[in-house]
Amino acid sequence: MWVRIQEVAFPADRSDELVARFRETAVARHGGDGYLGFRLLLDRENGRALEVSYWETEAAVRAVDAAGVVGATDPSLATTERTNYYELAIDAA
């Protein structure tokens, strides 16, 4: 399994708007071959978030990115500061 983590910055006073926007668009944006799931981790006070999506293979996540699928937010609401890809080596509950 592969994980893409995008670091997002946004105005702290717009956190509810950001969450609503991700809720409306994240699954549709990520859906497709190899997609396994999505989480949004939020630091409301500091205007920071981690967008975490799960994929069957590295090729699946990179194909979505190569297709130019954009983030759930427009630049007036949030900016993606960094995107990283990781192989999930251990998944323990």
Secondary structure, DSSP 8 states (H G I E B T S, - for coil): -EEEEEEEE--GGGHHHHHHHHHHHHHHHH-STTEEEEEEEEETTTTEEEEEEEES-HHHHHHHHHTT---SS-TTT-EEEEEEEEE------
